[in-house]
């Protein structure tokens, strides 16, 4: 990150590492940094949603969870109900 501060993948993986260390606030900031770099990164939105939901920030978590429909891996499970 020091060498390439705009490398969104580095920030994304930093967020994963921080989450694994249970440094949730720092992880949220790492994912926010990804979104500063690329506001349309669906994976970062979804991952931040899971983190927020697991730590009780339901308002942010559910709003971010809507980004799952923009993630190509999750979109395949979308159902079209009448």
PDB file with SEQRES, HELIX, SHEET and CRYST1 records, atoms N, CA, C and O in Angstrom:
SEQRES   1 A   82  UNK UNK UNK UNK UNK UNK UNK UNK UNK UNK UNK UNK UNK          
SEQRES   2 A   82  UNK UNK UNK UNK UNK UNK UNK UNK UNK UNK UNK UNK UNK          
SEQRES   3 A   82  UNK UNK UNK UNK UNK UNK UNK UNK UNK UNK UNK UNK UNK          
SEQRES   4 A   82  UNK UNK UNK UNK UNK UNK UNK UNK UNK UNK UNK UNK UNK          
SEQRES   5 A   82  UNK UNK UNK UNK UNK UNK UNK UNK UNK UNK UNK UNK UNK          
SEQRES   6 A   82  UNK UNK UNK UNK UNK UNK UNK UNK UNK UNK UNK UNK UNK          
SEQRES   7 A   82  UNK UNK UNK UNK                                              
HELIX    1 AA1 UNK A    8  UNK A   20  1                                  13    
HELIX    2 AA2 UNK A   24  UNK A   37  1                                  14    
HELIX    3 AA3 UNK A   42  UNK A   54  1                                  13    
HELIX    4 AA4 UNK A   58  UNK A   65  1                                   8    
HELIX    5 AA5 UNK A   66  UNK A   70  5                                   5    
HELIX    6 AA6 UNK A   72  UNK A   75  1                                   4    
CRYST1    1.000    1.000    1.000  90.00  90.00  90.00 P 1           1          
ATOM      1  N   UNK A   1       0.835  -1.189   0.000  1.00  0.00           N  
ATOM      2  CA  UNK A   1       0.000   0.000   0.000  1.00  0.00           C  
ATOM      3  C   UNK A   1       0.878   1.250   0.000  1.00  0.00           C  
ATOM      4  O   UNK A   1       0.542   2.249  -0.636  1.00  0.00           O  
ATOM      5  N   UNK A   2       1.995   1.195   0.708  1.00  0.00           N  
ATOM      6  CA  UNK A   2       2.899   2.338   0.718  1.00  0.00           C  
ATOM      7  C   UNK A   2       3.478   2.593  -0.679  1.00  0.00           C  
ATOM      8  O   UNK A   2       3.692   3.742  -1.066  1.00  0.00           O  
ATOM      9  N   UNK A   3       3.729   1.523  -1.426  1.00  0.00           N  
ATOM     10  CA  UNK A   3       4.300   1.662  -2.768  1.00  0.00           C  
ATOM     11  C   UNK A   3       3.255   2.030  -3.817  1.00  0.00           C  
ATOM     12  O   UNK A   3       3.561   2.723  -4.787  1.00  0.00           O  
ATOM     13  N   UNK A   4       2.032   1.570  -3.623  1.00  0.00           N  
ATOM     14  CA  UNK A   4       0.958   1.824  -4.594  1.00  0.00           C  
ATOM     15  C   UNK A   4      -0.328   2.155  -3.841  1.00  0.00           C  
ATOM     16  O   UNK A   4      -1.201   1.298  -3.707  1.00  0.00           O  
ATOM     17  N   UNK A   5      -0.454   3.373  -3.354  1.00  0.00           N  
ATOM     18  CA  UNK A   5      -1.598   3.729  -2.512  1.00  0.00           C  
ATOM     19  C   UNK A   5      -2.955   3.625  -3.206  1.00  0.00           C  
ATOM     20  O   UNK A   5      -3.981   3.586  -2.527  1.00  0.00           O  
ATOM     21  N   UNK A   6      -2.989   3.579  -4.521  1.00  0.00           N  
ATOM     22  CA  UNK A   6      -4.257   3.467  -5.238  1.00  0.00           C  
ATOM     23  C   UNK A   6      -4.546   2.046  -5.702  1.00  0.00           C  
ATOM     24  O   UNK A   6      -5.426   1.832  -6.535  1.00  0.00           O  
ATOM     25  N   UNK A   7      -3.817   1.082  -5.174  1.00  0.00           N  
ATOM     26  CA  UNK A   7      -4.037  -0.322  -5.520  1.00  0.00           C  
ATOM     27  C   UNK A   7      -5.216  -0.836  -4.703  1.00  0.00           C  
ATOM     28  O   UNK A   7      -5.069  -1.189  -3.533  1.00  0.00           O  
ATOM     29  N   UNK A   8      -6.387  -0.872  -5.334  1.00  0.00           N  
ATOM     30  CA  UNK A   8      -7.597  -1.230  -4.588  1.00  0.00           C  
ATOM     31  C   UNK A   8      -7.565  -2.670  -4.093  1.00  0.00           C  
ATOM     32  O   UNK A   8      -8.134  -2.976  -3.045  1.00  0.00           O  
ATOM     33  N   UNK A   9      -6.910  -3.555  -4.833  1.00  0.00           N  
ATOM     34  CA  UNK A   9      -6.810  -4.953  -4.402  1.00  0.00           C  
ATOM     35  C   UNK A   9      -5.999  -5.073  -3.116  1.00  0.00           C  
ATOM     36  O   UNK A   9      -6.317  -5.898  -2.260  1.00  0.00           O  
ATOM     37  N   UNK A  10      -4.969  -4.270  -2.973  1.00  0.00           N  
ATOM     38  CA  UNK A  10      -4.168  -4.284  -1.744  1.00  0.00           C  
ATOM     39  C   UNK A  10      -5.020  -3.845  -0.549  1.00  0.00           C  
ATOM     40  O   UNK A  10      -4.955  -4.450   0.521  1.00  0.00           O  
ATOM     41  N   UNK A  11      -5.803  -2.811  -0.734  1.00  0.00           N  
ATOM     42  CA  UNK A  11      -6.683  -2.342   0.342  1.00  0.00           C  
ATOM     43  C   UNK A  11      -7.763  -3.374   0.655  1.00  0.00           C  
ATOM     44  O   UNK A  11      -8.125  -3.576   1.814  1.00  0.00           O  
ATOM     45  N   UNK A  12      -8.276  -4.029  -0.397  1.00  0.00           N  
ATOM     46  CA  UNK A  12      -9.300  -5.057  -0.219  1.00  0.00           C  
ATOM     47  C   UNK A  12      -8.763  -6.208   0.631  1.00  0.00           C  
ATOM     48  O   UNK A  12      -9.425  -6.662   1.564  1.00  0.00           O  
ATOM     49  N   UNK A  13      -7.565  -6.672   0.303  1.00  0.00           N  
ATOM     50  CA  UNK A  13      -6.973  -7.774   1.066  1.00  0.00           C  
ATOM     51  C   UNK A  13      -6.548  -7.320   2.464  1.00  0.00           C  
ATOM     52  O   UNK A  13      -6.560  -8.116   3.403  1.00  0.00           O  
ATOM     53  N   UNK A  14      -6.182  -6.073   2.604  1.00  0.00           N  
ATOM     54  CA  UNK A  14      -5.895  -5.526   3.937  1.00  0.00           C  
ATOM     55  C   UNK A  14      -7.153  -5.601   4.799  1.00  0.00           C  
ATOM     56  O   UNK A  14      -7.086  -5.955   5.976  1.00  0.00           O  
ATOM     57  N   UNK A  15      -8.291  -5.269   4.210  1.00  0.00           N  
ATOM     58  CA  UNK A  15      -9.556  -5.372   4.926  1.00  0.00           C  
ATOM     59  C   UNK A  15      -9.833  -6.796   5.380  1.00  0.00           C  
ATOM     60  O   UNK A  15     -10.285  -7.018   6.504  1.00  0.00           O  
ATOM     61  N   UNK A  16      -9.560  -7.769   4.502  1.00  0.00           N  
ATOM     62  CA  UNK A  16      -9.745  -9.180   4.882  1.00  0.00           C  
ATOM     63  C   UNK A  16      -8.843  -9.560   6.057  1.00  0.00           C  
ATOM     64  O   UNK A  16      -9.279 -10.221   6.999  1.00  0.00           O  
ATOM     65  N   UNK A  17      -7.593  -9.137   5.987  1.00  0.00           N  
ATOM     66  CA  UNK A  17      -6.646  -9.467   7.063  1.00  0.00           C  
ATOM     67  C   UNK A  17      -7.078  -8.833   8.380  1.00  0.00           C  
ATOM     68  O   UNK A  17      -7.031  -9.472   9.430  1.00  0.00           O  
ATOM     69  N   UNK A  18      -7.496  -7.582   8.317  1.00  0.00           N  
ATOM     70  CA  UNK A  18      -7.945  -6.897   9.530  1.00  0.00           C  
ATOM     71  C   UNK A  18      -9.204  -7.534  10.105  1.00  0.00           C  
ATOM     72  O   UNK A  18      -9.366  -7.629  11.321  1.00  0.00           O  
ATOM     73  N   UNK A  19     -10.086  -7.965   9.222  1.00  0.00           N  
ATOM     74  CA  UNK A  19     -11.304  -8.645   9.684  1.00  0.00           C  
ATOM     75  C   UNK A  19     -10.952  -9.954  10.376  1.00  0.00           C  
ATOM     76  O   UNK A  19     -11.543 -10.297  11.401  1.00  0.00           O  
ATOM     77  N   UNK A  20     -10.000 -10.678   9.825  1.00  0.00           N  
ATOM     78  CA  UNK A  20      -9.567 -11.937  10.443  1.00  0.00           C  
ATOM     79  C   UNK A  20      -8.952 -11.697  11.819  1.00  0.00           C  
ATOM     80  O   UNK A  20      -9.046 -12.547  12.703  1.00  0.00           O  
ATOM     81  N   UNK A  21      -8.327 -10.541  11.994  1.00  0.00           N  
ATOM     82  CA  UNK A  21      -7.742 -10.178  13.287  1.00  0.00           C  
ATOM     83  C   UNK A  21      -8.770  -9.561  14.239  1.00  0.00           C  
ATOM     84  O   UNK A  21      -8.435  -9.152  15.351  1.00  0.00           O  
ATOM     85  N   UNK A  22     -10.025  -9.502  13.785  1.00  0.00           N  
ATOM     86  CA  UNK A  22     -11.128  -8.911  14.540  1.00  0.00           C  
ATOM     87  C   UNK A  22     -10.932  -7.415  14.809  1.00  0.00           C  
ATOM     88  O   UNK A  22     -11.414  -6.873  15.804  1.00  0.00           O  
ATOM     89  N   UNK A  23     -10.222  -6.782  13.906  1.00  0.00           N  
ATOM     90  CA  UNK A  23     -10.068  -5.326  13.959  1.00  0.00           C  
ATOM     91  C   UNK A  23     -11.104  -4.733  13.002  1.00  0.00           C  
ATOM     92  O   UNK A  23     -10.774  -4.183  11.951  1.00  0.00           O  
ATOM     93  N   UNK A  24     -12.350  -4.864  13.400  1.00  0.00           N  
ATOM     94  CA  UNK A  24     -13.472  -4.562  12.523  1.00  0.00           C  
ATOM     95  C   UNK A  24     -13.522  -3.109  12.068  1.00  0.00           C  
ATOM     96  O   UNK A  24     -13.797  -2.847  10.897  1.00  0.00           O  
ATOM     97  N   UNK A  25     -13.266  -2.169  12.953  1.00  0.00           N  
ATOM     98  CA  UNK A  25     -13.299  -0.760  12.558  1.00  0.00           C  
ATOM     99  C   UNK A  25     -12.237  -0.470  11.502  1.00  0.00           C  
ATOM    100  O   UNK A  25     -12.489   0.245  10.532  1.00  0.00           O  
ATOM    101  N   UNK A  26     -11.048  -1.031  11.702  1.00  0.00           N  
ATOM    102  CA  UNK A  26      -9.984  -0.833  10.727  1.00  0.00           C  
ATOM    103  C   UNK A  26     -10.330  -1.500   9.397  1.00  0.00           C  
ATOM    104  O   UNK A  26     -10.006  -0.970   8.334  1.00  0.00           O  
ATOM    105  N   UNK A  27     -10.979  -2.650   9.452  1.00  0.00           N  
ATOM    106  CA  UNK A  27     -11.394  -3.346   8.235  1.00  0.00           C  
ATOM    107  C   UNK A  27     -12.420  -2.524   7.465  1.00  0.00           C  
ATOM    108  O   UNK A  27     -12.348  -2.428   6.240  1.00  0.00           O  
ATOM    109  N   UNK A  28     -13.372  -1.932   8.177  1.00  0.00           N  
ATOM    110  CA  UNK A  28     -14.372  -1.085   7.522  1.00  0.00           C  
ATOM    111  C   UNK A  28     -13.684   0.068   6.810  1.00  0.00           C  
ATOM    112  O   UNK A  28     -14.066   0.428   5.696  1.00  0.00           O  
ATOM    113  N   UNK A  29     -12.675   0.648   7.441  1.00  0.00           N  
ATOM    114  CA  UNK A  29     -11.942   1.752   6.814  1.00  0.00           C  
ATOM    115  C   UNK A  29     -11.160   1.278   5.591  1.00  0.00           C  
ATOM    116  O   UNK A  29     -11.046   2.012   4.610  1.00  0.00           O  
ATOM    117  N   UNK A  30     -10.627   0.073   5.639  1.00  0.00           N  
ATOM    118  CA  UNK A  30      -9.906  -0.466   4.480  1.00  0.00           C  
ATOM    119  C   UNK A  30     -10.860  -0.656   3.304  1.00  0.00           C  
ATOM    120  O   UNK A  30     -10.525  -0.308   2.172  1.00  0.00           O  
ATOM    121  N   UNK A  31     -12.038  -1.201   3.563  1.00  0.00           N  
ATOM    122  CA  UNK A  31     -13.024  -1.358   2.492  1.00  0.00           C  
ATOM    123  C   UNK A  31     -13.508   0.001   1.992  1.00  0.00           C  
ATOM    124  O   UNK A  31     -13.764   0.170   0.800  1.00  0.00           O  
ATOM    125  N   UNK A  32     -13.632   0.963   2.892  1.00  0.00           N  
ATOM    126  CA  UNK A  32     -14.021   2.314   2.481  1.00  0.00           C  
ATOM    127  C   UNK A  32     -12.966   2.918   1.557  1.00  0.00           C  
ATOM    128  O   UNK A  32     -13.292   3.650   0.622  1.00  0.00           O  
ATOM    129  N   UNK A  33     -11.718   2.608   1.825  1.00  0.00           N  
ATOM    130  CA  UNK A  33     -10.636   3.105   0.960  1.00  0.00           C  
ATOM    131  C   UNK A  33     -10.758   2.504  -0.438  1.00  0.00           C  
ATOM    132  O   UNK A  33     -10.531   3.194  -1.432  1.00  0.00           O  
ATOM    133  N   UNK A  34     -11.116   1.226  -0.519  1.00  0.00           N  
ATOM    134  CA  UNK A  34     -11.356   0.606  -1.833  1.00  0.00           C  
ATOM    135  C   UNK A  34     -12.442   1.384  -2.556  1.00  0.00           C  
ATOM    136  O   UNK A  34     -12.316   1.672  -3.747  1.00  0.00           O  
ATOM    137  N   UNK A  35     -13.502   1.723  -1.847  1.00  0.00           N  
ATOM    138  CA  UNK A  35     -14.619   2.421  -2.462  1.00  0.00           C  
ATOM    139  C   UNK A  35     -14.301   3.875  -2.783  1.00  0.00           C  
ATOM    140  O   UNK A  35     -14.925   4.462  -3.668  1.00  0.00           O  
ATOM    141  N   UNK A  36     -13.345   4.461  -2.081  1.00  0.00           N  
ATOM    142  CA  UNK A  36     -12.858   5.788  -2.462  1.00  0.00           C  
ATOM    143  C   UNK A  36     -12.175   5.710  -3.829  1.00  0.00           C  
ATOM    144  O   UNK A  36     -12.323   6.601  -4.666  1.00  0.00           O  
ATOM    145  N   UNK A  37     -11.431   4.635  -4.032  1.00  0.00           N  
ATOM    146  CA  UNK A  37     -10.699   4.440  -5.284  1.00  0.00           C  
ATOM    147  C   UNK A  37     -11.657   4.054  -6.415  1.00  0.00           C  
ATOM    148  O   UNK A  37     -11.555   4.571  -7.527  1.00  0.00           O  
ATOM    149  N   UNK A  38     -12.588   3.139  -6.120  1.00  0.00           N  
ATOM    150  CA  UNK A  38     -13.540   2.653  -7.119  1.00  0.00           C  
ATOM    151  C   UNK A  38     -14.918   2.512  -6.476  1.00  0.00           C  
ATOM    152  O   UNK A  38     -15.229   1.466  -5.906  1.00  0.00           O  
ATOM    153  N   UNK A  39     -15.741   3.550  -6.561  1.00  0.00           N  
ATOM    154  CA  UNK A  39     -17.056   3.521  -5.902  1.00  0.00           C  
ATOM    155  C   UNK A  39     -17.990   2.424  -6.395  1.00  0.00           C  
ATOM    156  O   UNK A  39     -18.959   2.096  -5.710  1.00  0.00           O  
ATOM    157  N   UNK A  40     -17.728   1.854  -7.553  1.00  0.00           N  
ATOM    158  CA  UNK A  40     -18.593   0.821  -8.118  1.00  0.00           C  
ATOM    159  C   UNK A  40     -18.081  -0.594  -7.897  1.00  0.00           C  
ATOM    160  O   UNK A  40     -18.544  -1.520  -8.563  1.00  0.00           O  
ATOM    161  N   UNK A  41     -17.146  -0.786  -6.987  1.00  0.00           N  
ATOM    162  CA  UNK A  41     -16.600  -2.118  -6.719  1.00  0.00           C  
ATOM    163  C   UNK A  41     -17.616  -2.920  -5.903  1.00  0.00           C  
ATOM    164  O   UNK A  41     -17.722  -2.759  -4.687  1.00  0.00           O  
ATOM    165  N   UNK A  42     -18.352  -3.777  -6.590  1.00  0.00           N  
ATOM    166  CA  UNK A  42     -19.417  -4.545  -5.937  1.00  0.00           C  
ATOM    167  C   UNK A  42     -18.877  -5.488  -4.866  1.00  0.00           C  
ATOM    168  O   UNK A  42     -19.512  -5.670  -3.827  1.00  0.00           O  
ATOM    169  N   UNK A  43     -17.722  -6.083  -5.105  1.00  0.00           N  
ATOM    170  CA  UNK A  43     -17.145  -7.013  -4.121  1.00  0.00           C  
ATOM    171  C   UNK A  43     -16.834  -6.295  -2.815  1.00  0.00           C  
ATOM    172  O   UNK A  43     -17.074  -6.845  -1.739  1.00  0.00           O  
ATOM    173  N   UNK A  44     -16.314  -5.095  -2.889  1.00  0.00           N  
ATOM    174  CA  UNK A  44     -16.007  -4.326  -1.673  1.00  0.00           C  
ATOM    175  C   UNK A  44     -17.290  -3.946  -0.939  1.00  0.00           C  
ATOM    176  O   UNK A  44     -17.348  -4.010   0.289  1.00  0.00           O  
ATOM    177  N   UNK A  45     -18.312  -3.551  -1.688  1.00  0.00           N  
ATOM    178  CA  UNK A  45     -19.602  -3.227  -1.061  1.00  0.00           C  
ATOM    179  C   UNK A  45     -20.176  -4.452  -0.358  1.00  0.00           C  
ATOM    180  O   UNK A  45     -20.644  -4.360   0.777  1.00  0.00           O  
ATOM    181  N   UNK A  46     -20.139  -5.603  -1.035  1.00  0.00           N  
ATOM    182  CA  UNK A  46     -20.702  -6.834  -0.451  1.00  0.00           C  
ATOM    183  C   UNK A  46     -19.928  -7.280   0.782  1.00  0.00           C  
ATOM    184  O   UNK A  46     -20.518  -7.668   1.789  1.00  0.00           O  
ATOM    185  N   UNK A  47     -18.619  -7.221   0.695  1.00  0.00           N  
ATOM    186  CA  UNK A  47     -17.798  -7.634   1.826  1.00  0.00           C  
ATOM    187  C   UNK A  47     -18.008  -6.706   3.010  1.00  0.00           C  
ATOM    188  O   UNK A  47     -18.090  -7.154   4.154  1.00  0.00           O  
ATOM    189  N   UNK A  48     -18.096  -5.406   2.730  1.00  0.00           N  
ATOM    190  CA  UNK A  48     -18.374  -4.456   3.805  1.00  0.00           C  
ATOM    191  C   UNK A  48     -19.764  -4.713   4.385  1.00  0.00           C  
ATOM    192  O   UNK A  48     -19.967  -4.551   5.588  1.00  0.00           O  
ATOM    193  N   UNK A  49     -20.724  -5.113   3.545  1.00  0.00           N  
ATOM    194  CA  UNK A  49     -22.066  -5.441   4.037  1.00  0.00           C  
ATOM    195  C   UNK A  49     -22.004  -6.599   5.023  1.00  0.00           C  
ATOM    196  O   UNK A  49     -22.591  -6.528   6.102  1.00  0.00           O  
ATOM    197  N   UNK A  50     -21.298  -7.664   4.659  1.00  0.00           N  
ATOM    198  CA  UNK A  50     -21.185  -8.821   5.555  1.00  0.00           C  
ATOM    199  C   UNK A  50     -20.537  -8.423   6.880  1.00  0.00           C  
ATOM    200  O   UNK A  50     -20.965  -8.871   7.944  1.00  0.00           O  
ATOM    201  N   UNK A  51     -19.510  -7.586   6.815  1.00  0.00           N  
ATOM    202  CA  UNK A  51     -18.832  -7.141   8.032  1.00  0.00           C  
ATOM    203  C   UNK A  51     -19.777  -6.306   8.893  1.00  0.00           C  
ATOM    204  O   UNK A  51     -19.867  -6.522  10.101  1.00  0.00           O  
ATOM    205  N   UNK A  52     -20.474  -5.364   8.287  1.00  0.00           N  
ATOM    206  CA  UNK A  52     -21.396  -4.514   9.051  1.00  0.00           C  
ATOM    207  C   UNK A  52     -22.520  -5.333   9.676  1.00  0.00           C  
ATOM    208  O   UNK A  52     -22.876  -5.120  10.835  1.00  0.00           O  
ATOM    209  N   UNK A  53     -23.077  -6.267   8.913  1.00  0.00           N  
ATOM    210  CA  UNK A  53     -24.146  -7.106   9.458  1.00  0.00           C  
ATOM    211  C   UNK A  53     -23.647  -7.964  10.610  1.00  0.00           C  
ATOM    212  O   UNK A  53     -24.358  -8.151  11.597  1.00  0.00           O  
ATOM    213  N   UNK A  54     -22.441  -8.481  10.492  1.00  0.00           N  
ATOM    214  CA  UNK A  54     -21.914  -9.357  11.550  1.00  0.00           C  
ATOM    215  C   UNK A  54     -21.540  -8.594  12.814  1.00  0.00           C  
ATOM    216  O   UNK A  54     -21.425  -9.186  13.887  1.00  0.00           O  
ATOM    217  N   UNK A  55     -21.351  -7.272  12.691  1.00  0.00           N  
ATOM    218  CA  UNK A  55     -20.993  -6.478  13.874  1.00  0.00           C  
ATOM    219  C   UNK A  55     -22.170  -5.658  14.392  1.00  0.00           C  
ATOM    220  O   UNK A  55     -22.013  -4.849  15.307  1.00  0.00           O  
ATOM    221  N   UNK A  56     -23.362  -5.870  13.801  1.00  0.00           N  
ATOM    222  CA  UNK A  56     -24.561  -5.222  14.326  1.00  0.00           C  
ATOM    223  C   UNK A  56     -24.918  -3.899  13.694  1.00  0.00           C  
ATOM    224  O   UNK A  56     -25.890  -3.270  14.113  1.00  0.00           O  
ATOM    225  N   UNK A  57     -24.170  -3.449  12.696  1.00  0.00           N  
ATOM    226  CA  UNK A  57     -24.509  -2.203  11.996  1.00  0.00           C  
ATOM    227  C   UNK A  57     -25.469  -2.560  10.858  1.00  0.00           C  
ATOM    228  O   UNK A  57     -25.087  -2.592   9.688  1.00  0.00           O  
ATOM    229  N   UNK A  58     -26.718  -2.824  11.228  1.00  0.00           N  
ATOM    230  CA  UNK A  58     -27.686  -3.345  10.281  1.00  0.00           C  
ATOM    231  C   UNK A  58     -28.104  -2.327   9.223  1.00  0.00           C  
ATOM    232  O   UNK A  58     -28.327  -2.694   8.069  1.00  0.00           O  
ATOM    233  N   UNK A  59     -28.212  -1.078   9.592  1.00  0.00           N  
ATOM    234  CA  UNK A  59     -28.630  -0.060   8.625  1.00  0.00           C  
ATOM    235  C   UNK A  59     -27.647   0.014   7.451  1.00  0.00           C  
ATOM    236  O   UNK A  59     -28.052  -0.031   6.289  1.00  0.00           O  
ATOM    237  N   UNK A  60     -26.379   0.125   7.761  1.00  0.00           N  
ATOM    238  CA  UNK A  60     -25.353   0.160   6.713  1.00  0.00           C  
ATOM    239  C   UNK A  60     -25.253  -1.185   6.018  1.00  0.00           C  
ATOM    240  O   UNK A  60     -25.150  -1.254   4.793  1.00  0.00           O  
ATOM    241  N   UNK A  61     -25.283  -2.248   6.798  1.00  0.00           N  
ATOM    242  CA  UNK A  61     -25.110  -3.586   6.246  1.00  0.00           C  
ATOM    243  C   UNK A  61     -26.175  -3.961   5.235  1.00  0.00           C  
ATOM    244  O   UNK A  61     -25.855  -4.484   4.167  1.00  0.00           O  
ATOM    245  N   UNK A  62     -27.443  -3.702   5.555  1.00  0.00           N  
ATOM    246  CA  UNK A  62     -28.503  -4.063   4.610  1.00  0.00           C  
ATOM    247  C   UNK A  62     -28.460  -3.184   3.370  1.00  0.00           C  
ATOM    248  O   UNK A  62     -28.727  -3.660   2.266  1.00  0.00           O  
ATOM    249  N   UNK A  63     -28.129  -1.914   3.534  1.00  0.00           N  
ATOM    250  CA  UNK A  63     -28.017  -1.027   2.364  1.00  0.00           C  
ATOM    251  C   UNK A  63     -26.890  -1.503   1.440  1.00  0.00           C  
ATOM    252  O   UNK A  63     -27.058  -1.553   0.221  1.00  0.00           O  
ATOM    253  N   UNK A  64     -25.757  -1.847   2.022  1.00  0.00           N  
ATOM    254  CA  UNK A  64     -24.622  -2.328   1.225  1.00  0.00           C  
ATOM    255  C   UNK A  64     -24.910  -3.695   0.602  1.00  0.00           C  
ATOM    256  O   UNK A  64     -24.397  -4.007  -0.473  1.00  0.00           O  
ATOM    257  N   UNK A  65     -25.716  -4.498   1.260  1.00  0.00           N  
ATOM    258  CA  UNK A  65     -26.007  -5.852   0.778  1.00  0.00           C  
ATOM    259  C   UNK A  65     -26.740  -5.831  -0.563  1.00  0.00           C  
ATOM    260  O   UNK A  65     -26.688  -6.811  -1.306  1.00  0.00           O  
ATOM    261  N   UNK A  66     -27.414  -4.739  -0.879  1.00  0.00           N  
ATOM    262  CA  UNK A  66     -28.089  -4.619  -2.171  1.00  0.00           C  
ATOM    263  C   UNK A  66     -27.102  -4.654  -3.340  1.00  0.00           C  
ATOM    264  O   UNK A  66     -27.490  -4.944  -4.472  1.00  0.00           O  
ATOM    265  N   UNK A  67     -25.846  -4.362  -3.070  1.00  0.00           N  
ATOM    266  CA  UNK A  67     -24.821  -4.410  -4.113  1.00  0.00           C  
ATOM    267  C   UNK A  67     -24.569  -5.827  -4.602  1.00  0.00           C  
ATOM    268  O   UNK A  67     -23.913  -6.012  -5.627  1.00  0.00           O  
ATOM    269  N   UNK A  68     -25.071  -6.829  -3.897  1.00  0.00           N  
ATOM    270  CA  UNK A  68     -24.838  -8.210  -4.313  1.00  0.00           C  
ATOM    271  C   UNK A  68     -25.367  -8.465  -5.714  1.00  0.00           C  
ATOM    272  O   UNK A  68     -24.847  -9.328  -6.421  1.00  0.00           O  
ATOM    273  N   UNK A  69     -26.392  -7.730  -6.128  1.00  0.00           N  
ATOM    274  CA  UNK A  69     -26.976  -7.931  -7.450  1.00  0.00           C  
ATOM    275  C   UNK A  69     -26.077  -7.407  -8.556  1.00  0.00           C  
ATOM    276  O   UNK A  69     -26.296  -7.705  -9.730  1.00  0.00           O  
ATOM    277  N   UNK A  70     -25.068  -6.629  -8.191  1.00  0.00           N  
ATOM    278  CA  UNK A  70     -24.107  -6.145  -9.186  1.00  0.00           C  
ATOM    279  C   UNK A  70     -22.857  -7.022  -9.248  1.00  0.00           C  
ATOM    280  O   UNK A  70     -21.993  -6.824 -10.103  1.00  0.00           O  
ATOM    281  N   UNK A  71     -22.768  -7.986  -8.342  1.00  0.00           N  
ATOM    282  CA  UNK A  71     -21.627  -8.909  -8.316  1.00  0.00           C  
ATOM    283  C   UNK A  71     -21.953 -10.101  -9.217  1.00  0.00           C  
ATOM    284  O   UNK A  71     -22.947 -10.793  -8.997  1.00  0.00           O  
ATOM    285  N   UNK A  72     -21.125 -10.338 -10.221  1.00  0.00           N  
ATOM    286  CA  UNK A  72     -21.411 -11.400 -11.191  1.00  0.00           C  
ATOM    287  C   UNK A  72     -21.484 -12.782 -10.541  1.00  0.00           C  
ATOM    288  O   UNK A  72     -22.191 -13.658 -11.039  1.00  0.00           O  
ATOM    289  N   UNK A  73     -20.771 -12.987  -9.448  1.00  0.00           N  
ATOM    290  CA  UNK A  73     -20.807 -14.285  -8.772  1.00  0.00           C  
ATOM    291  C   UNK A  73     -22.119 -14.495  -8.021  1.00  0.00           C  
ATOM    292  O   UNK A  73     -22.594 -15.626  -7.915  1.00  0.00           O  
ATOM    293  N   UNK A  74     -22.699 -13.440  -7.510  1.00  0.00           N  
ATOM    294  CA  UNK A  74     -23.939 -13.551  -6.736  1.00  0.00           C  
ATOM    295  C   UNK A  74     -25.186 -13.332  -7.583  1.00  0.00           C  
ATOM    296  O   UNK A  74     -26.264 -13.807  -7.226  1.00  0.00           O  
ATOM    297  N   UNK A  75     -25.057 -12.631  -8.684  1.00  0.00           N  
ATOM    298  CA  UNK A  75     -26.212 -12.312  -9.513  1.00  0.00           C  
ATOM    299  C   UNK A  75     -26.883 -13.561 -10.078  1.00  0.00           C  
ATOM    300  O   UNK A  75     -28.087 -13.544 -10.332  1.00  0.00           O  
ATOM    301  N   UNK A  76     -26.144 -14.626 -10.276  1.00  0.00           N  
ATOM    302  CA  UNK A  76     -26.712 -15.860 -10.836  1.00  0.00           C  
ATOM    303  C   UNK A  76     -27.789 -16.458  -9.937  1.00  0.00           C  
ATOM    304  O   UNK A  76     -28.642 -17.208 -10.413  1.00  0.00           O  
ATOM    305  N   UNK A  77     -27.762 -16.137  -8.642  1.00  0.00           N  
ATOM    306  CA  UNK A  77     -28.762 -16.683  -7.716  1.00  0.00           C  
ATOM    307  C   UNK A  77     -30.013 -15.812  -7.621  1.00  0.00           C  
ATOM    308  O   UNK A  77     -30.942 -16.137  -6.881  1.00  0.00           O  
ATOM    309  N   UNK A  78     -30.037 -14.728  -8.354  1.00  0.00           N  
ATOM    310  CA  UNK A  78     -31.194 -13.823  -8.301  1.00  0.00           C  
ATOM    311  C   UNK A  78     -32.401 -14.475  -8.958  1.00  0.00           C  
ATOM    312  O   UNK A  78     -32.296 -15.081 -10.025  1.00  0.00           O  
ATOM    313  N   UNK A  79     -33.540 -14.341  -8.309  1.00  0.00           N  
ATOM    314  CA  UNK A  79     -34.779 -14.898  -8.825  1.00  0.00           C  
ATOM    315  C   UNK A  79     -35.680 -13.769  -9.286  1.00  0.00           C  
ATOM    316  O   UNK A  79     -35.701 -12.697  -8.680  1.00  0.00           O  
ATOM    317  N   UNK A  80     -36.410 -14.001 -10.337  1.00  0.00           N  
ATOM    318  CA  UNK A  80     -37.334 -13.022 -10.882  1.00  0.00           C  
ATOM    319  C   UNK A  80     -38.752 -13.461 -10.534  1.00  0.00           C  
ATOM    320  O   UNK A  80     -39.375 -14.228 -11.268  1.00  0.00           O  
ATOM    321  N   UNK A  81     -39.244 -12.971  -9.422  1.00  0.00           N  
ATOM    322  CA  UNK A  81     -40.583 -13.329  -8.960  1.00  0.00           C  
ATOM    323  C   UNK A  81     -41.616 -12.403  -9.575  1.00  0.00           C  
ATOM    324  O   UNK A  81     -41.357 -11.217  -9.779  1.00  0.00           O  
ATOM    325  N   UNK A  82     -42.766 -12.939  -9.864  1.00  0.00           N  
ATOM    326  CA  UNK A  82     -43.860 -12.136 -10.424  1.00  0.00           C  
ATOM    327  C   UNK A  82     -44.452 -11.255  -9.341  1.00  0.00           C  
ATOM    328  O   UNK A  82     -45.387 -10.499  -9.604  1.00  0.00           O  
TER     329      UNK A  82                                                      
END                                                                             
